[in-house]
Amino acid sequence: MTEPLLDLSTSSLKALSASLRSGPLSLGLATSVLQQIAGERSQVVKHCLEIFLAAGMSTQHIAMVVDALVESRERSIDPSRILELVLSGPDVPGVPTSDTSATMHSLIQEARVEILMVGYAVHNAKPLFSPLAKRMTGEGGIRVLFCLDISRKHGDTSLDSEIVGRFAEEFGTKHWPWRPLPELYYDPRSLTQKAEHHSSLHAKCVVVDRQVALVTSANFTEAAQQRNIEAGLLVRHAPIAERIASYFEALRVSGQLVKVHWKEH
């Protein structure tokens, strides 16, 4: 019903509201006035307003509807202000690309309270994690949480605890040889030997202070950060970042993601 109004510019909507409230249109739907406000859309706008009047609305009521449309439009978020594509890989003419690694480092430096790192694969990650370790141990150190996939290789009949222990040992020597170690969580379903129950923690994202989120195809690997063709979206919109962080927090609190208990060396 309001589609003809939605097609009008914001300035035209404001003019329409003012005229309906206390101008010429408050006395009747004059075609000449509507033409000045809506131009070639004047007839469909007039028909829309006639429907409102026939339903028992006054011009004051219609003006309130128009004002609500204006307010909603002005409060809407410009995607270009909160979304940024992070495309990395070989350059092609006419298509700008970004450096996934540089974006990750920038987010690490931006963090003030907490950074959540969610990933599937970790390989040669020491260069990526080094600045994160410095932020964790520096003045006003930030909280660092990892949610990573710890899976059972085909044919491995080891106990779940042994697989987790080996992963933790490798993570704490190859990828994070600093102390203290961050919080690390995993999905225990990835360790089941029953194929019908197996699941992977396959998400890849970084959330900073529950304010900014990078959702990406890139793993925490040297290849993904430097050479692979990867696509991601950097979202500077707190409600979305908060929703992602809250989801993983709920998984941790409910025990669906299990905390790794580091061995003292």
Order of alpha helices (4+ residues) and beta strands (2+ residues): alpha-alpha-alpha-alpha-alpha-alpha-beta-alpha-beta-beta-alpha-beta-alpha-beta-beta-beta-beta-alpha-beta-alpha-beta
